[in-house]
Amino acid sequence: MLRVLAGIIAGTIGGIIVVGLVERAGDALYPPPQVPMTTLAVELIGWAFGSFVAGALGARIAQRGPIPGLVAGAFLLFAGIVTLIEIPHPFWMIVGGAAALTLPALIASLLFERRA
């Protein structure tokens, strides 16, 4: 049970760190007052990488199948939904965000699952 909790926490923190790093790189290209489509696309890429890392770490550390990785990915999905609600985004970003925050976590959880 402790491994499952550790996997979920590590996956969530790892995913958040990756998202933050990629978003900072996007902000370095285009400072926040000007937000072109390129910056939003970089944000989607960051969400996808972060979701993948969350799923991979959660599943690998927990060693109890894909569920812990999916839970870690769900925490990132929740954070993404909050972001999309608080800050207006174009429709394509909402649809892309839903895909970028769910599919990579699912794929990573299945790829990195391991049973103790």
BAFI-3210 file (N, C-alpha, C; in Angstrom, 3 decimals, decimal comma, padded with zeros to 6 digits):
// residues 116
n [1|2|3|4|5|6|7|8|9|10|11|12|13|14|15|16|17|18|19|20|21|22|23|24|25|26|27|28|29|30|31|32|33|34|35|36|37|38|39|40|41|42|43|44|45|46|47|48|49|50|51|52|53|54|55|56|57|58|59|60|61|62|63|64|65|66|67|68|69|70|71|72|73|74|75|76|77|78|79|80|81|82|83|84|85|86|87|88|89|90|91|92|93|94|95|96|97|98|99|100|101|102|103|104|105|106|107|108|109|110|111|112|113|114|115|116]
n.u [000,819|001,985|003,847|002,168|000,978|003,302|004,078|001,958|002,187|004,855|004,652|002,756|004,089|006,416|005,264|004,152|006,471|007,726|005,795|005,920|008,600|008,610|006,661|007,947|010,031|008,579|007,605|009,997|010,544|008,423|007,461|005,032|003,027|002,528|000,932|001,227|-000,063|001,907|003,013|000,876|000,746|003,191|002,625|000,659|002,246|003,923|002,024|001,387|003,873|004,290|002,082|002,706|005,065|004,021|002,267|004,104|005,991|004,255|003,169|005,512|006,885|004,968|004,435|002,129|000,490|-001,306|-002,957|-002,057|-000,457|-002,363|-003,942|-002,156|-001,890|-004,514|-004,593|-003,040|-004,704|-006,902|-005,694|-005,173|-007,787|-008,712|-007,005|-007,872|-010,441|-010,090|-008,474|-009,179|-009,205|-008,600|-010,924|-009,718|-007,569|-008,741|-009,835|-007,492|-006,022|-007,475|-006,963|-004,147|-003,684|-004,739|-004,351|-001,426|-000,782|-002,240|-001,059|001,640|001,270|000,454|002,684|004,773|003,927|004,264|004,261|004,550]
n.v [-001,194|001,209|001,537|001,976|004,428|005,985|005,774|007,095|009,681|010,368|010,149|012,147|014,475|014,367|014,617|017,192|018,714|018,286|019,420|022,074|022,744|022,534|024,451|026,744|026,876|027,465|029,981|031,344|031,535|033,107|035,826|036,166|038,409|038,379|035,892|033,683|031,187|029,262|029,149|028,093|025,606|024,547|024,395|022,391|020,237|020,065|019,325|016,790|015,407|015,629|014,200|011,668|011,117|011,149|008,926|006,873|006,954|006,582|003,989|002,415|002,777|001,985|-000,686|-002,271|-002,785|-000,888|001,043|002,909|004,660|005,700|007,064|009,047|010,385|011,269|013,220|015,194|015,689|016,804|019,180|020,371|020,764|022,621|024,762|025,273|026,136|028,401|030,141|031,560|029,620|028,733|026,697|024,486|024,049|023,138|020,674|019,422|019,486|017,750|015,318|015,299|015,090|012,695|010,382|009,949|009,285|006,946|005,254|005,208|004,107|001,537|000,641|000,731|-000,729|-002,982|-005,879|-006,743]
n.w [000,000|000,746|-001,283|-003,438|-002,791|-002,698|-005,375|-006,670|-005,589|-006,325|-009,111|-009,671|-008,740|-010,328|-012,885|-012,697|-012,413|-014,912|-016,652|-015,768|-016,426|-019,247|-019,870|-018,918|-020,734|-023,029|-022,271|-022,249|-024,945|-025,890|-024,200|-021,487|-021,943|-024,724|-026,298|-028,522|-030,845|-030,953|-028,391|-026,949|-028,165|-027,338|-024,642|-024,667|-025,493|-023,289|-021,354|-022,325|-022,147|-019,371|-018,423|-019,406|-017,962|-015,363|-015,446|-016,047|-013,889|-011,706|-012,198|-012,353|-009,894|-007,996|-008,637|-008,969|-011,134|-013,699|-012,483|-010,338|-011,860|-013,585|-011,751|-010,876|-013,307|-013,484|-011,516|-012,735|-014,898|-013,567|-012,627|-015,085|-016,038|-014,177|-014,832|-017,465|-016,957|-015,320|-016,841|-019,888|-022,842|-026,293|-028,216|-029,510|-027,874|-025,535|-026,330|-027,278|-024,907|-023,268|-024,537|-024,416|-021,723|-020,921|-022,639|-022,873|-020,172|-019,837|-021,784|-020,870|-018,321|-018,966|-020,395|-018,486|-016,367|-013,652|-011,816|-008,450]
ca.u [000,000|002,877|004,424|001,134|000,891|004,555|004,019|001,009|002,767|006,029|004,172|002,116|005,127|007,245|004,501|004,048|007,792|007,928|004,909|006,482|009,821|008,269|005,975|008,959|010,730|007,676|007,593|011,270|010,432|007,472|007,075|003,597|002,022|002,176|000,764|000,817|-000,476|003,076|003,142|-000,178|001,139|004,243|001,938|000,055|003,341|004,306|000,990|001,513|005,079|004,035|001,140|003,439|005,956|003,174|001,823|005,253|006,504|003,246|003,072|006,785|007,210|003,966|004,547|000,833|-000,305|-001,373|-003,872|-001,394|-000,057|-003,572|-004,361|-001,237|-002,309|-005,794|-004,306|-002,634|-005,912|-007,653|-005,001|-005,396|-009,173|-008,767|-006,345|-008,726|-011,614|-009,675|-007,895|-009,836|-008,372|-009,371|-011,564|-008,781|-006,712|-009,529|-009,888|-006,119|-005,631|-008,102|-006,210|-002,755|-003,608|-005,267|-003,761|-000,056|-000,761|-002,736|-000,026|002,792|000,894|000,452|004,057|005,681|003,352|005,050|003,610|005,535]
ca.v [000,000|002,359|001,694|002,552|005,838|006,612|005,861|008,149|010,978|010,614|010,380|013,460|015,513|014,309|015,189|018,644|019,294|018,270|020,430|023,378|022,987|022,775|025,740|027,809|026,981|028,197|031,377|031,946|031,857|034,207|036,304|036,066|039,306|037,936|034,434|033,168|029,780|028,422|028,970|027,160|024,280|024,087|024,034|021,061|019,263|019,916|018,536|015,396|014,842|015,523|013,103|010,427|010,921|010,805|007,539|005,963|006,895|005,986|002,546|001,744|002,790|001,233|-002,108|-002,912|-002,633|000,463|001,949|004,065|005,603|006,376|008,008|010,190|011,120|011,915|014,455|016,184|016,029|017,728|020,466|020,933|021,235|023,860|025,781|025,613|026,870|029,697|030,984|031,234|029,013|028,414|025,391|023,432|023,796|022,344|019,310|018,903|019,297|016,523|014,191|015,342|014,773|011,358|009,290|009,588|008,605|005,583|004,501|005,008|003,179|000,175|000,283|000,640|-001,469|-004,099|-006,457|-007,245]
ca.w [000,000|000,786|-002,624|-004,303|-002,435|-003,144|-006,835|-007,052|-005,220|-007,178|-010,473|-009,743|-008,606|-011,530|-013,995|-012,499|-012,700|-016,366|-017,234|-015,433|-017,199|-020,653|-019,948|-018,760|-022,019|-023,911|-021,831|-022,644|-026,366|-026,024|-022,868|-021,239|-022,522|-026,066|-026,250|-029,832|-030,909|-030,703|-026,946|-026,536|-028,638|-026,430|-023,403|-024,887|-025,499|-021,882|-020,683|-022,764|-021,520|-017,934|-018,226|-019,637|-016,817|-014,213|-015,611|-015,985|-012,516|-010,835|-012,424|-012,085|-008,463|-007,230|-008,994|-008,737|-012,339|-014,267|-011,776|-009,705|-012,903|-014,053|-010,704|-010,971|-014,501|-013,197|-010,784|-013,728|-015,646|-012,722|-012,665|-016,415|-016,115|-013,394|-015,644|-018,595|-016,451|-014,780|-017,893|-021,163|-023,879|-027,509|-028,186|-029,892|-026,710|-024,599|-026,872|-027,251|-023,511|-022,773|-025,099|-023,946|-020,300|-020,620|-023,425|-022,495|-018,866|-020,068|-022,508|-019,986|-017,245|-019,513|-020,772|-017,361|-015,241|-013,180|-010,637|-007,472]
c.u [000,867|003,516|003,428|001,028|002,140|004,570|003,105|001,601|003,952|005,616|003,559|003,156|006,020|006,543|004,392|005,375|008,035|007,058|005,481|007,719|009,514|007,554|006,947|009,753|009,868|007,606|008,892|011,247|009,549|007,046|005,551|002,674|001,603|002,093|000,284|000,456|000,687|003,229|002,096|000,150|002,248|003,628|001,280|001,111|003,813|003,302|001,112|002,738|004,880|003,095|001,829|004,345|005,153|002,724|002,956|005,783|005,513|003,184|004,364|007,097|006,248|004,083|003,258|-000,072|-000,418|-002,173|-003,150|-000,919|-001,238|-004,069|-003,459|-001,584|-003,625|-005,594|-003,850|-003,830|-006,751|-007,021|-005,192|-006,803|-009,326|-008,139|-007,234|-009,967|-011,217|-009,168|-008,559|-008,825|-009,229|-009,893|-010,593|-007,845|-007,436|-009,563|-008,505|-005,638|-006,221|-007,346|-004,789|-002,622|-004,140|-004,501|-002,316|000,032|-001,229|-001,667|001,159|002,473|000,904|001,858|004,948|005,103|004,231|004,364|004,667|005,344]
c.v [001,265|002,616|002,339|004,053|006,593|006,777|006,978|009,519|011,318|010,900|011,754|014,575|015,538|014,922|016,695|019,327|019,362|019,327|021,828|023,717|023,302|024,118|026,907|027,974|027,738|029,673|032,088|032,334|033,073|034,652|036,363|037,129|038,917|036,415|033,953|031,690|028,850|028,137|027,997|025,737|023,701|023,667|022,655|019,967|019,008|019,091|017,061|014,723|014,640|014,373|011,754|010,104|010,508|009,348|006,543|005,821|006,215|004,474|001,823|001,675|001,924|-000,273|-002,878|-002,772|-001,169|001,476|003,120|005,110|006,373|007,394|009,245|011,040|011,853|013,200|015,553|016,620|017,037|019,114|021,151|021,475|022,550|025,010|026,234|026,384|028,286|030,660|030,607|030,712|028,796|026,974|024,263|023,074|022,938|020,881|018,669|018,635|018,024|015,294|014,131|014,956|013,384|010,247|008,958|008,872|007,160|004,727|004,196|004,020|001,743|-000,277|-000,006|-000,131|-002,663|-004,615|-007,052|-008,722]
c.w [000,000|-000,575|-003,574|-004,047|-002,901|-004,658|-007,305|-006,770|-006,125|-008,613|-010,636|-009,677|-009,848|-012,736|-013,901|-012,819|-014,202|-017,045|-016,980|-016,245|-018,656|-020,804|-019,773|-020,047|-023,023|-023,563|-022,206|-024,126|-026,588|-024,634|-022,719|-021,834|-023,936|-026,037|-027,618|-029,754|-030,612|-029,212|-026,428|-026,985|-027,756|-025,097|-023,532|-024,874|-024,069|-021,103|-021,048|-022,132|-020,024|-017,605|-018,406|-018,449|-015,586|-014,286|-015,461|-014,563|-011,577|-010,972|-012,027|-010,590|-007,666|-007,444|-008,690|-009,948|-012,754|-013,441|-011,083|-010,715|-013,456|-013,030|-010,729|-012,194|-014,287|-012,401|-011,743|-014,575|-014,858|-012,748|-014,017|-016,576|-015,352|-014,193|-016,792|-018,163|-016,019|-015,849|-019,215|-022,198|-025,128|-027,439|-028,525|-028,734|-025,677|-025,060|-026,832|-025,843|-022,926|-023,275|-024,536|-022,483|-019,959|-021,345|-023,040|-021,146|-019,012|-020,734|-021,603|-018,873|-017,740|-019,899|-019,569|-016,187|-014,907|-011,935|-009,732|-007,209]
res [m|l|r|v|l|a|g|i|i|a|g|t|i|g|g|i|i|v|v|g|l|v|e|r|a|g|d|a|l|y|p|p|p|q|v|p|m|t|t|l|a|v|e|l|i|g|w|a|f|g|s|f|v|a|g|a|l|g|a|r|i|a|q|r|g|p|i|p|g|l|v|a|g|a|f|l|l|f|a|g|i|v|t|l|i|e|i|p|h|p|f|w|m|i|v|g|g|a|a|a|l|t|l|p|a|l|i|a|s|l|l|f|e|r|r|a]
***
